[in-house]
């Protein structure tokens, strides 16, 4: 069995790490370079950096900050936010990213996935999906979770794989920041329709939530933000616990 990955996420706004609940009420959570260095030292398997306002503000990701973070860590580094062309993706990889994450731009222009994949390789393309339950079905939302698309998450996940994505970062907007546990039902639906590795995002609040998501779904990784940012749970402490639960961890 492939070993499971633990991934801290830095949501960036105005050059700072922020965190909210259900994508709202953002509060400052620290300096991105300092947090990145801390997580790499603590044993994080990868790091995700999302410039969450780039799409809404119609600007590019903060590439200088990407370069700073990349220089301080030695683990795989995924960057997303404001990537609208294959050239944008290539620029971020040159700035230090190992992978790029596309979300709203890929929904609006699905060919973008293929263009980046053909240019950088599928292993460098993470398709991020923000999901919200609408009338008992999981629907894709874009523009920082502000815009409904009417597209079913499972349909989009399948299409993303066909277009050349290498991984899916799946966030439950309903669970985001609530610390009530991952959206197991949603994750299982997506794992059932794609062979891509799925990163679970949204709802981490305890060690047990990580155990449950790895035990009850087929995800390859689990991501958290505020739980790590505010020191409520250490990455090594979490990994030690998961090993005790006989979950294969790096």
N, C-alpha and C positions, 0 to 999 in steps of 0.2 A: 504494500500500500504506500502511496506517495505520502511523504511527511507533510503535515499541516503547517501553514504559515501564520504568523501573528504580525499584523501590519498596523502600525499607528498611522493616523491621517492628520495632516496639517491643512485645515481649511484657512485660506489666506484672504484677508481683506485689508486694504490700505497698508500692506506690508507687515501685518500682525496676524498671529494665529487667533481665530475666533471660534466660538461654539455657541449654538443655540439649541432650541427644541422645535422639532417639526419644521426645520428650516427658518425659524423666526426667532426674534429676540436675541440677536448675536451679542456675545460678551467677549471681552479680551481674554485670551488664554496664554499669552506669552510671545516670546521672540522665536521666530521660526528656525533660525540658525542654531540657537542654543538648544531648543527642543530636539531638533534633528540629531545633533551631536549626542544628546543624552540618550535618545532611543537607540542609536547605533551602538553606543557603549553598553546599553542594557541588554542587547541581544535581539533586537527586532530583526525579523527576517527581511523585511522590505519597508519602504517608506512611500506614502502617497502624499503629494502636494497638490492641492486644488485651489486655484485662484477663483474663488466662488463668485466674484463680482465681475469677472472679465467679460463674460457673455452679455450680461445685463448692461454693463457700461461700454460695450462695443469697443474693447481694446484688447491688446495682446497680453499674454501672461507676463508676469514680472520676471523677465529673463535674467536680470542681474542678480536677483534673489535666488533664482534657480542655481546659478553658477556658484554662489556663496554656499548654499546648502550642499551641493554636490561635492564641493571641495572639503567638506567637513565629515563626510560619511563614506563608508566602504561597503554599503549594501545596495541592492537594486532600488532604483528611485523612479517612481512614476509621477509625471507632471500633467496636469490638465487645467483647462480654462482658457477660453478665447482662441482655440485652435480651429481655424476655418479652412486651411489649405494644407496640402502635403508639405509645402515649403515652411509653414509655421511649425509643423511637427519636426521637420529636419533641423530647424533652427534651435528648438529646445533640446534635441538630442546633442547637437553641437555644444549647447550651453551646459550639458552635464546630465541630462535625463537619460535613463536607460529605456524607459517606455513612455508613451504618451497616452493620455486618457481623453477620449472624445465623447461628448454627450449630446447637447442640443444641436451642435453643428452637424453631427452625423445623422440625426433624425431628419433634419431639414434637407440634408444632401447625403444620402446613403453611400453614394459613390466615393465619398471622402474616405471611408474605411478601406476600400480597395486601393485607392491611390496611395494612402500611407503604408498599407501592407505591402504593396508592390515595391515601394521605395525603400522601406526600412525593415521589412520582414514582419510576418504576422506576430512573432514573439514580442514585438515592440508596440502592438496596438491593443489597448484596453478600451473596451466600450463600456462606459459608465451609464447605468440606467437608474433613473429616479422613479420609483414606483409608488403609486397610491391606490388604495382600494376605492373603486367607484361602482356603486350598484352591484356589489359582490364580485367584481372582477378587478384584477390588478391592471392598472393603466399606466402608460408612460407619460411622465410630465417633463417639461423642458423649461429653459430660461430660469434656472435656479429654483425649480419646483413651482413656478408661478403660472405655467401654461399647460393646460390639458391638451393631449394630442388625439385622444380617442383610439390610440393604438394599444393593443394588448401586449403586455410585457413579454409573454411567451412567443408571440409572433415576431416581435422585434429582436428577441434573443436569437431565434432561429435564423432570421435574416442577417444579423450581424455576423454569425458564424459563417454563413455562406459567402459573405462579402470579404472575408479574410481577417476577422478579428482573432486575436490570440487568447483573449481572456475577457471575462465580464465582471464588472464591479457593480453589484446590485444593492441599491440602497432602498430600504423601506422608509418612505417619508413619514408614515404613520408611527414608526418606531423611533425615528431619528431623535437622539438626545433624551429619550424617555427613560433609558436604563431599565426597561421592562423585559429585555430578552430579544433575541433576533426573530425575524419573521419567518419561522420555520415553514409554514405553508407556502409562502411565496418562493422561498429558496428551493423547496422541493419541486415546485411546478417548473421552475427554470432549469434545474439540474436534469429534469426528466426529458427536456426537449433539446438539450445541447450537450455536446461532448466537451465543450470548452471548460477550463477551470473557472469556477465561480468564486468571487470574493464576497463574503457576507458583510453587509454594512447596515448599521442602524439598530440601536437598541441594547448594545452591550452595557451591562451594569454590574456583572459579577463574574467570578471565575466559573461558576456553574453555567452561566449563559454560553460561555465558550465551549464547555464540555458538551452541553446539549446540542449546540449547532453542529459540532463535529460528529456527534453520535447519531443525530436524527436526520441529518441531511448529507448530501454528497459534496458539500463545498470543499474547496481546496485551501481556503484561507479565511480568516475572520479579521475584520478591521474595527478599530475603535479610536475615539478621539478624546472626549472629556475625561473618560475613566482613567486614561493615561496622563493627560495634560495636568490634571489637578492632583496627581499622586495618589489616587484612590486605589490603584492596583499597579504593581510593578510588573514589567514584562518578564523578568526572570522568575518572580514569584508565580506568575500565571503559568509559565512553561513547566516549572517544577510540579505544579498541581496537575496539569494535564498529563504529564508523564506518569504520575501516580495513578491516574485514571486509565492508564494503558492506551492513551491516544498518541499516535506517532507524531512527534514534534521535532523540528530541526534543532 
